[in-house]
Each structure stands twice: as C-alpha cells, then as structure tokens.
Amino acid sequence: MQLDLGIIREIGLLGATVVLAFKLYVLKDLQQNTQNDLLVQNLMESNKKKDELLERTVSNFEKTMDSIVKKLEDIDKKIG
C-alpha cells in the first residue's frame, strides 16, 4: 500500500489518504471474502462427514432390522 511521491504531489495529502483508505477497504474486503470461503469449505466438509455418518447409521439400522426379522421368522417356523 505505497503511493509514490509523484501521485501524492498531484492529488495532495488528502487525496493520498483517501486512496490509501480505499486500498485498505479493498484489502479488508478480500480478507473477509477469504475467511467466508474458508468457512463455506469447512461447512461443506462437515456436512459431508455428517452425510457419511448418517449413511453408516442407516446401513447399520437396516442390518439390525434384517437380523431381527430373520430371528422372528426362525421363531415363527419353530412355533408353526
């Protein structure tokens, strides 16, 4: 964020201050955008992990239910 002496002479100290303030604003905006991008990336990774966990949970539930049904069918055959 440097201004050369020629620019300062042409636009004056107040103009140079305005230019530097604008550059600082742009840098802060870029920094905020970078932080937002990182947050979005982290949220997407977190959601992916949650989806994977949900898929495993559903799969385990289905296996458990299949096992229970098989045992009940076995019991029914023994009774019937």
C-alpha positions as CSV (number, residue, x, y, z in Angstrom):
1,M,0.0,0.0,0.0
2,Q,2.5,2.5,-1.1
3,L,1.9,5.7,-3.1
4,D,4.8,7.2,-4.9
5,L,5.7,10.9,-4.3
6,G,4.5,12.0,-7.7
7,I,1.0,10.8,-7.0
8,I,0.9,12.5,-3.6
9,R,2.0,15.8,-5.3
10,E,-0.7,15.5,-7.9
11,I,-3.7,14.6,-5.6
12,G,-2.4,16.1,-2.4
13,L,-2.2,14.6,1.0
14,L,-6.0,14.4,1.5
15,G,-6.3,12.5,-1.8
16,A,-3.5,10.2,-0.9
17,T,-5.2,9.5,2.4
18,V,-8.4,8.7,0.5
19,V,-6.6,6.4,-1.9
20,L,-4.9,4.5,1.0
21,A,-8.2,4.2,2.9
22,F,-9.8,2.7,-0.2
23,K,-7.0,0.3,-0.7
24,L,-7.3,-0.7,2.9
25,Y,-11.0,-1.2,2.5
26,V,-10.4,-3.4,-0.6
27,L,-7.8,-5.5,1.3
28,K,-10.2,-5.9,4.2
29,D,-13.0,-7.0,1.8
30,L,-10.6,-9.5,0.2
31,Q,-9.7,-10.8,3.6
32,Q,-13.3,-11.2,4.6
33,N,-14.1,-13.0,1.3
34,T,-11.2,-15.4,2.0
35,Q,-12.5,-16.0,5.5
36,N,-16.0,-16.6,4.1
37,D,-14.6,-19.1,1.5
38,L,-12.8,-21.0,4.3
39,L,-16.0,-21.1,6.4
40,V,-18.0,-22.4,3.5
41,Q,-15.4,-25.0,2.7
42,N,-15.3,-26.1,6.4
43,L,-19.1,-26.3,6.5
44,M,-19.2,-28.4,3.3
45,E,-16.6,-30.8,4.7
46,S,-18.6,-31.0,8.0
47,N,-21.8,-31.7,6.1
48,K,-20.1,-34.4,4.0
49,K,-18.9,-36.1,7.2
50,K,-22.4,-35.9,8.7
51,D,-23.8,-37.4,5.5
52,E,-21.3,-40.3,5.7
53,L,-22.2,-40.9,9.3
54,L,-25.9,-40.9,8.5
55,E,-25.3,-43.4,5.7
56,R,-23.4,-45.7,8.0
57,T,-26.1,-45.4,10.7
58,V,-28.9,-46.2,8.2
59,S,-26.9,-49.2,6.9
60,N,-26.3,-50.5,10.4
61,F,-30.0,-50.0,11.3
62,E,-31.0,-51.9,8.2
63,K,-28.7,-54.8,9.0
64,T,-30.0,-54.9,12.6
65,M,-33.6,-54.9,11.4
66,D,-32.9,-57.7,8.9
67,S,-31.3,-59.7,11.7
68,I,-34.4,-59.2,13.9
69,V,-36.7,-60.1,11.1
70,K,-34.7,-63.3,10.4
71,K,-34.8,-64.3,14.1
72,L,-38.5,-63.7,14.3
73,E,-39.1,-65.8,11.1
74,D,-37.0,-68.6,12.7
75,I,-39.0,-68.4,15.9
76,D,-42.2,-68.4,13.8
77,K,-41.1,-71.6,11.9
78,K,-40.3,-73.3,15.2
79,I,-43.7,-72.4,16.7
80,G,-45.6,-73.1,13.5
